[in-house]
């Protein structure tokens, strides 16, 4: 059994490394589409600047590393929230994890996210003083629905994967005018199946954990006459409660988590994410994070509150990410979590 487990983990590691090596050889030409898949959603993760690759985070792990939901203690864990993004773009998302049969067969999860880009004025060229005429409005949208599975293979190893249905619509546009002067419209939309998979390894030294994941692995997507890749990314992360190194500190009263992620994306340079989370009495958490290098995102900060009542666990998380440029507004995220 132990031999088979090691072979499984080694094989999984080779797959992750091979995928990373393959797209790592490509030029980074910023040619990916459906970029909404790259945005951090969960408020806790965003407060830590997305450095959650090596952390167990229940249902929210569906948006980071699916292996993070493998050790879920509750029967059901549900997370939902909203992101008030730049340019009045709004994200809504939800995820849920279930532990059937006392966890003997792993953990199941579902996730959903949708994007509201707002309403835009449609125009076409015309020979008038304005140079165009109005043809109504259009509202681009995007969504992703995922089904995931995770399992702890041993006390140290856990693995997980997700299959996602991803769709995006740019609305209807005028492509021609018929002989009667009526507009001919065409829908601009597409969809694709994408895959995420990852693992988490608990080293056995205190709370030191290691994680890896690949997100948005998919075939090339085609929009009418143009094609593009999804924003594939390979992450490696490490985390630890550094107070474990100080025996005098009561772990039920204080903890200070440090997490670091290294990201290798398809369409922009590599990044390092740093996060810190101080938790008092397992009730209140203060977070801070930073990503380097980046020319858009500044420092992230967040707050988390947990409460248990009659066998139910409730949590509220908030994060604030500053913008490093005056062209974009600061970003706020809200997440509500409950478990039973």
Buried (B, 14 or more C-beta within 10 A) or exposed (E): EEEEEEEBBEEBEEEBBEBBEEBBEEEBEEEBBBEBBBBBBBBBBBBBBBBBBBBBBBBBBBBBBBBBBBBBEBEBBBBBBBBBBEEEBEBBBBBBBBBEEEBEEBBBBBBBBBBBBEEEEBBBEEEEEEEEEEBEEBEBBBBBBBBBBBBBBBEBBBBBBBBBEBBBBBBBBBEEEEEEEEBEBEEBBBEBEBBBBBBBBBEEEEBBBBBBBBBBBBEEBEEEEEEBBBBBBBBBBBBBBBBBEEEEBEBEEBBBBBBBBBBBBBBBEEBBBBBBBBBEEEEEBBBBBBBEEBEEBBEBBBBBEBEEEEEEBBBBBBBBBEBEEEEBEEBBBBBBBBBE
